Amino acid sequence: MSRFRSLWQASVNATKKALTWELEEMVPPAEKCIFKFSSKEDLKRWHLYSDFEYGGLSSASLEIKDGGNGSDCTGVFSGNLSTEMNEGSKLSINRSGFCGMRSKKFDGFIDLDGYDSIAMRLKGDGRCYISTIYTENWVNSPGQAEDNSWQAFVFAPKGNWYTAKVPLTRYLPTWKGNVIDADMEMNPGRVVGMSLSVNSQGGGFIGAKLGAGDFRVEIDWINALRMP
């Protein structure tokens, strides 16, 4: 092989390698941590809500559980779902019996471009929970909320740790907890928050625990995934 051809071949190989490196840098890792629940500081990123704000009697808490024996700590979202209403309340709601935890506002966005699923490591109570993704509302039409909300059911089996994987395509647009018939697509690059909630009506999975009463789910982490 001539010297010129050797130099040419070396240049081609170097270019191919550089392009490969650039492409690898453009592709995000297969898994991205969005939220951890391993310390009290992690819990400060969340706030609780329930029907209590509207005259209901449900209650919720979010605490850290020590793993013990060197294990990592986890978050515990628990409480009681009540379908009763406070007799002295002047507020009215269509239905009671719900509690939730929502991430607090922060600067910027959670960029989920390049990912197709949400994964959560949970140890549940046999109830069906609702995972919500909030995205920036591009339209901000009168009467609309500040954010668009997208919801999907997540089953939390009782007793054992379980990794729930929910494709982003399974998240449906909702308004005040109800699925809406809207010609719109989620913008995964402009996520402004997430929440996990539970209600007494359940839904989504046959055999899931329903009704009023106690609920409890341990949460290790919430990640974004790119499925093979």
C-alpha positions, 0 to 999 in steps of 0.5 A: 500500500502506497504512503498516500493510500495509508494516510488516506485510510488512516484519515478515514478511520479517524473520521469514522471513530470521531463520528462514532464518539459524537453519536455516542455523546448525542445518545443519552444513557439508557437510564436516567435518575429523576428522583431518589428517596434516600434522605430527608433532603430528597423529601423536601422536593415534594409536597402532599395534598389530599381531599382534606383541603376541600373538606374531606377527611383523608390524610397522608404523610411522606417519611424516610424509612431506614433500610437497616443493615447498611441498606439504602433508605427509602421513602414511604408514602402512606395515609388513610383514604376516607370517603367521608366529608367534614360536616362543617365544611363549606367546600364541595367536591365531586368525590373524596377519598384521594391523596397525593404527593407532587414534586415542588416547582423548580427552575428549568425542566426535566428533559426526557427526550431520548427516553420512552418509559418511566420506571419506579421501584416500589413496594406496595399494598396491592393498590393501584396508584396514579403516576402523573407527568406535568409538562409545560402548557404551550397554549395557556388558553383561558380556563386551562391550567398552567401545566398539561397533565398526563396520567397512567395507572401503576400497580404496586404489588403487596409485600415485595419490591417491584419495578413498574415500567410505564411507557410514555405512550400510556400516559393520557392527557387529563383535566382535573383527573379525567381523561380528555379527548384532545389531539395533543402529544406530550412534549417529553423535553419540557417536563415541569414535575411529577406526582404519585397519587391514590384514590379509593376508587382504584382502577386500571388493574383487575384485582387491585385493592379498592375502597377507603382505608389505609394505603402505603407504598415504599418508593426507592427511585423514579427513573427514565428508561430507554427500552431496547 
